Amino acid sequence: MIHELYSQYFEPEYQPTIRRYIHAKRRCIFAADSIVTVSRSTRNDLLSCYPQLDPARIIVVHHGCDHIPLCSSSPTALRPSFSPNYSKYILFVGSRRHYKGFYDLLSAFSEFTRLYSEYALVCVGVPFSMEEKSILDSLSLLGKVFTVSADNFELPTLYRFAEVFVYPSWYEGFGLPILEAMRLRCPVLCSDIPSSREIAASHAYFFQPRNTSDLLTQVCSLVNLSPESKDRLTSSALAYTSHFSWKKTAELTAKVYHALLK
C-alpha cells in the first residue's frame, strides 16, 4: 500500500502514474470477494486506507523462502572476490530507488569504512547510474561499493559469505530478502518497520528507519559479534525460516479459493 500511504517517496514525474494505479487497485479491492495480503502489516495498511472493508474478507498468506537452498545442501562455493583491497563485505539486494533507503546505507557505510577499511559494500542489482556514481564520489566511496548481477543460483553464495545483510527500506509489504538471508545464515539488519518486525521477528537486528547514526551503530554491533553469538543468531534464524514454505503458501491460498466455492 505504499502508493496510497507514501506517494511522496516517489519523484514528481511518477505521481500521475501512481494516481492511475491507485484508482485501478481500488476498483479491484472493492470488486473482490476475498483479498489475500502477504503480511499482517499490509492487511493493517489496507484497512487503514479503506476502513469500510470487511476485515473477514482479508486473509494473510505469507510468502515462502525455500526456493533458496539450505547452506548444508549448497554446493561448495568460493568466497566472492570484488577487489583485492577488501576481505569482507556487507550485502544489499534489490532496487535502490525511492523508498528503499539505499542512500541511508551509503551515508552510514561512508562512516563505517573509516573504522573498518577491510569491508566493501556489495549491491545486487543494476549498474550504478551517473547520479549514484556522483553520490559515491561525494562520499569518497568510489572503488569501495560494487554492483553485481546475480541469478537465483548465484545469489545464495553472496548471502552465504556476506558478513551482514542490510535491509534499510522505509516501507515494505513483506521483505523476502530478509528470509533469504536468514536461510543462508547471514546476519540481518533491518529498518524497524512493521513488516520487517513481522517477518524477521527476534532473529535480526533493527535500526530506526532513515537514522544513519543508528544504522551505523547496529552494523558495528553485528560485525563485532563473537563467533558464538553469531552462530546462535544465525542458527535460530535458519530454524525460524522453516515456517515459510511455498507449499504452505500454496495450501493457504487454495484454502481461500475453496472457501469462496461454498
C-alpha positions in Angstrom: 0.0 0.0 0.0 3.0 2.3 -0.4 1.4 4.3 -3.2 -1.6 5.1 -1.1 0.3 5.9 2.1 3.6 7.3 0.9 3.3 8.7 -2.6 5.8 11.4 -1.5 8.5 8.8 -1.6 8.4 8.9 -5.4 9.6 11.6 -7.8 7.0 14.1 -9.1 7.0 12.6 -12.6 5.6 9.3 -11.1 2.6 11.0 -9.5 0.2 10.7 -12.4 1.0 7.0 -12.8 0.6 6.4 -9.1 -2.9 8.1 -9.2 -3.9 5.8 -12.0 -2.6 2.8 -10.2 -4.4 3.6 -7.0 -7.7 4.1 -8.9 -7.3 0.8 -10.7 -6.4 -1.1 -7.5 -9.3 0.4 -5.6 -11.7 -0.9 -8.2 -10.2 -4.4 -7.8 -10.3 -4.2 -4.0 -14.0 -3.4 -3.9 -14.9 -5.9 -6.6 -13.1 -8.8 -4.9 -14.9 -11.5 -2.9 -11.7 -12.1 -0.9 -8.4 -10.3 -0.6 -5.1 -12.0 0.1 -2.3 -9.9 1.6 1.3 -11.0 2.1 1.6 -9.8 5.7 -0.4 -8.6 8.6 1.3 -5.3 8.1 -0.2 -5.0 4.6 -3.6 -6.1 5.9 -3.5 -3.4 8.6 -2.5 -0.8 5.9 -5.3 -1.9 3.6 -7.8 -1.5 6.4 -6.3 1.9 7.3 -6.7 3.1 3.7 -10.2 1.5 3.3 -11.8 1.2 6.7 -15.2 0.3 5.1 -13.8 -3.1 4.1 -15.0 -6.2 5.9 -11.9 -7.4 7.8 -13.1 -11.0 7.4 -12.6 -10.7 3.7 -8.8 -10.1 4.1 -6.7 -13.2 4.5 -2.9 -13.1 5.3 -0.8 -15.6 3.4 3.0 -15.2 3.8 5.5 -15.9 1.1 7.8 -18.9 1.3 11.5 -18.8 1.2 12.5 -22.4 0.5 13.4 -21.6 -3.1 16.8 -20.7 -1.6 18.8 -23.9 -0.9 20.0 -24.5 2.6 23.7 -23.9 3.4 24.2 -27.6 4.3 22.9 -28.6 0.8 24.6 -25.9 -1.2 27.5 -27.0 -3.5 30.9 -25.9 -2.4 31.4 -22.3 -3.5 34.3 -20.0 -3.4 34.0 -16.8 -1.4 33.2 -14.0 -3.9 36.0 -11.5 -4.5 35.3 -8.0 -5.7 38.7 -6.4 -5.1 42.0 -7.5 -3.5 41.6 -4.5 -1.2 38.7 -5.9 0.7 38.5 -9.2 2.5 34.9 -8.8 3.8 31.6 -7.3 2.5 28.2 -6.1 3.6 25.4 -7.0 1.2 22.4 -5.1 -0.2 19.9 -6.8 -2.5 17.2 -5.3 -4.8 16.1 -1.9 -6.1 17.9 1.1 -4.8 15.3 3.8 -5.7 12.5 5.6 -4.0 11.8 4.2 -0.5 14.5 1.5 -0.4 16.8 3.5 2.0 19.8 2.9 -0.1 21.3 6.4 0.3 20.9 6.0 4.1 23.0 2.9 3.8 25.6 4.7 1.7 25.8 7.5 4.3 26.3 5.0 7.1 28.8 3.0 5.2 30.9 6.0 4.4 31.4 6.3 8.2 31.7 2.6 8.7 34.5 2.2 6.2 36.6 4.7 8.1 36.5 2.3 11.1 36.7 -1.0 9.1 38.7 -0.4 6.0 38.6 -4.2 5.1 34.9 -4.0 4.2 33.3 -3.4 0.8 29.6 -2.8 0.2 28.2 -5.2 -2.5 24.8 -4.3 -4.1 22.9 -7.0 -6.1 21.1 -5.1 -8.9 21.6 -3.0 -11.9 24.8 -1.0 -12.6 25.1 2.4 -10.9 23.5 5.4 -12.6 25.5 8.6 -13.2 23.6 10.1 -10.2 24.6 7.2 -8.0 28.2 7.4 -9.1 28.2 11.1 -8.2 26.9 10.4 -4.7 29.5 7.7 -4.3 32.2 10.2 -5.3 30.9 12.8 -2.9 31.1 10.2 -0.1 34.6 9.0 -1.1 33.1 5.6 -1.8 34.2 5.0 -5.4 36.0 1.7 -5.6 34.5 0.6 -2.2 31.0 -0.1 -3.3 30.2 -2.6 -6.1 27.2 -3.7 -8.1 26.8 -7.3 -9.2 24.1 -9.1 -11.3 23.1 -12.4 -9.7 20.5 -15.0 -10.6 18.9 -17.5 -8.2 21.9 -19.8 -8.5 24.5 -17.1 -7.7 22.6 -15.1 -5.1 22.9 -17.8 -2.3 26.6 -17.6 -2.5 26.5 -13.9 -2.0 24.3 -14.2 1.1 26.3 -17.1 2.4 29.6 -15.2 2.6 28.4 -11.7 3.5 29.2 -10.5 7.0 25.9 -8.7 7.2 22.8 -8.2 5.0 21.2 -4.8 5.4 17.6 -4.1 4.5 17.2 -0.3 5.0 13.8 0.2 3.4 11.4 2.9 4.7 8.4 0.8 3.9 7.7 -2.8 2.6 4.7 -5.1 2.3 6.8 -8.2 3.1 10.6 -8.3 2.6 11.5 -11.6 1.0 15.3 -10.9 1.0 15.2 -10.9 4.9 14.2 -14.6 4.8 16.6 -15.4 2.0 19.5 -14.1 4.0 18.4 -15.9 7.2 18.0 -19.1 5.4 21.7 -18.8 4.3 22.8 -18.0 7.9 23.7 -14.4 7.0 23.2 -11.9 9.9 20.4 -9.5 9.1 20.0 -5.8 9.9 16.6 -4.3 9.1 15.0 -0.9 9.4 12.4 -1.0 12.2 9.2 -1.0 10.2 6.1 -3.1 10.8 6.6 -5.6 8.0 10.2 -6.3 8.8 9.4 -6.8 12.5 6.7 -9.2 11.4 8.9 -11.2 9.1 12.2 -11.2 11.0 10.7 -11.4 14.5 13.5 -11.6 17.0 16.0 -13.1 14.6 17.5 -9.8 13.2 19.0 -6.6 14.4 16.9 -3.4 13.9 17.6 0.3 13.5 15.4 3.3 13.2 14.5 4.0 9.6 16.2 7.0 8.0 18.5 7.2 11.0 22.0 6.7 9.6 23.7 7.1 13.0 21.6 4.2 14.4 22.2 2.2 11.2 26.0 2.6 11.7 25.8 1.6 15.4 23.9 -1.6 14.6 26.2 -2.6 11.7 29.1 -2.2 14.0 27.4 -4.3 16.7 26.8 -7.1 14.2 30.3 -7.2 12.7 31.7 -7.3 16.3 29.6 -10.3 17.4 31.6 -13.1 18.9 31.6 -16.3 16.8 29.4 -17.9 19.4 26.8 -15.1 19.4 26.8 -15.0 15.6 26.2 -18.8 15.5 23.3 -18.5 17.9 21.7 -15.7 15.9 22.1 -17.3 12.5 21.1 -20.8 13.8 17.9 -19.6 15.3 17.1 -17.5 12.2 17.6 -20.6 10.0 15.3 -22.7 12.1 12.7 -19.9 12.1 12.6 -19.8 8.3 11.2 -23.3 8.2 7.8 -21.7 8.9 7.9 -20.0 5.5 7.4 -22.6 2.8 5.9 -22.2 -0.7 3.9 -25.4 -0.1 2.3 -23.7 2.9 1.7 -20.6 0.8 0.0 -22.6 -1.9 -2.1 -24.6 0.5 -3.3 -21.4 2.3 -4.1 -19.7 -1.0 -6.0 -22.7 -2.2 -8.0 -22.6 1.0 -9.1 -19.1 0.3 -10.5 -20.2 -3.1 -12.2 -23.3 -1.7 -13.9 -21.1 0.9 -15.4 -19.0 -1.9 -16.9 -22.1 -3.5 -19.0 -23.0 -0.5 
